[in-house]
Amino acid sequence: MQVKLQELIQRLLSGTLAGIFRWADTAEDGIYQLLLDEGFVRIYRLAVLEGEYLIFFTVSSRDEIILCDVSVPGKESNPLVELYNFVNDHRWDDLDDLLAEVRTKVGAEICHGR
């Protein structure tokens, strides 16, 4: 894998773990994207055989030109697999924040008799 691409993946992983980057769900289950000023990144998993899958990583410019599109086996230990697994495992974090807000607002409304 090219050095710049390795650095990009490692920095995205570090930033995601630190909460700097917030990946968004897409209309398709298991596909996540990160919108940046200069373009966007998409990451997803695709089964190739029973129990075997690949992690795909696509980087596009703001003009939607694909700059790179790579895949790695999902069972390998590498930053791309770690990034996908973290994003996939934390996809409901935004729902927790939204639910907390709704609970607060509904609780306040009920307490005020509305």
C-alpha positions, 0 to 999 in steps of 0.5 A: 500500500502506498505510503500516503495512503497508509498515513491517511488511514492511520491518521483517520484511525487516530482521529476517529478513536480520539473523537475528532472524526464522526463517520456517518451512516449511509442508506446502505447498511454497513457502509460509512462515510466521512465528509471532509472539506477536500472530499470524502472517504467511504469504508465498508465490508463485503462478504466474499465467501462464508466467513470471509470478507474484505474491507473496502476503502474509497477516497474521492475528491470533492468533485467525486473523482475516485482518488484511490480504492483499496481492499484488504482481507477483513481478518488481517490485523491492520489499521483499515480493519481496525478503523472499520470495526471501530466505526461499525461498533460505534454507529449507534453513538449518535443515537445515544446523544439524540435519545438523551436529548429527547428524554430531556425534552420529553421529561421537561414537558411532562414535568411542566404539565404540557 
